Amino acid sequence: MLQNYVPILVFLGVAAAFGVLLMTLGFFFGKRKPDAEKLSAYECGFDAFEDSRIKFDVRYYLVAIVFIVFDLEIAFLFPWAVSLKSIGTIGLGAMALFLLILVIGFVYEWKKGALEWD
């Protein structure tokens, strides 16, 4: 039974050895000449104005969650649309119920002002 896993273990061992080899070669042969430009802040192009540990507004997270929910909704709609002929009216009703629940949630967030950015 364990003989079936030997090729996988060999593959993982070769991949790990190859990764360690490449990192070691990069460490020994790579150029390490840090200058002021390489050590400067690069994320935004300028130094930070204040502490990076400030709290974000909760609305930022709400908008992100709404994006994820509706992104997943689209991911569920594609296979449903492809198989609509085979699933018939029951599938149509199930997807209509799914979309109705999502629309109710979207309207609720809209009414609560979660999508308004001041």
N, C-alpha and C positions, 0 to 999 in steps of 0.2 A: 504494500500500500504506500509506504513512504518513498518507494522508487519513482513514483509518479511526480514527486516534488523535486527530485534531484535536478532536472533541467532548469527549473525556476530558481533554485538556490544557486546553481552555477551562474545563471544569468545575473542575478543580484550581486554575486561576488565579483564577477567581471566588471559590472557597472560601477560598483563601489571602488574597486581597485583603479579603474580608469579615471574616475572622478578625483581620487586622491592623487594619482599621478599627475593629472593636469593642474591641480591646485599647487602641488609641490613645484612643478616646472615653472608655473607663473610666479611663485614666490621667489625662486632662485634667479630666474632670468628676466623678470619684470623690472621696469624702471621705477625707482622710488626717489623721485626728486620733488618733494612737495614745495610749492611756492605759495606766495600770498593769494594768487588767483585760485589755486586748487583748494586752499583751506578756507576760502570765503563762502558766505551763504549763497547757495545756488537755487534754492527752492522757488523763491519769488523774484530773485534778482536783486534784492536789497535786504539789509539787515532788519531783523524783527523790531517792531515798535515797542512791544511790551512783552510780558511773560507769555510763553506759549501754553501755559497751563490754565488759561482762563476758561470759564464755562461757556459753552455754546448755548444759544437760545434754543428752547425746547422745540420751537417751530421748525428749526432745521431738521431735527430728527423726525418730526411728523411728516414733513414733505418727503424725506427719504423713505419712510415706511410706505407712504402712499405710492411713491414711484415703484417700490418693490412689489407691492400688491398688484398694481395694474400691469406691471411687466410680467408677473406670473400669470395674470389673467390672459394676456396675449399668448403666452406659452401654452396654456390649456386650450385656447381657441383653435390653434393650428391643427392638432391631431383630430379635434372634434370636427372641424370643417372637412378634413380629408375623409373621415369615416362616416359622414352624415348619412349616406345612402344605406349603409349596413346597419346603423343603430336605430334608424327610423324615428317615429314620433316620441318614443320614450327618451331617446337621446336628446331630441330637440327640447322636450320639456325639462329635462335635467339641466341642460345648458341655460335655458331661459331662467330657471330658478337660481342657478349659480350667478348669472349676470344680474338678476334682480337683487340678490343679496349684496353684491358688490356696488351696485348703484345706490342702494340704501345707505351703505357705509360711506360712499363718496358724498352723498347729499348731507349726511350727518356731519362729516368733517367740514364741509363747505359752510354749513349753518353755524358751526362752532367757531369759524374763523381760522381754522388751522392752515388754510391756504393763502391767507392774507399776510403779506410781508411788509411791515412798517419800516 
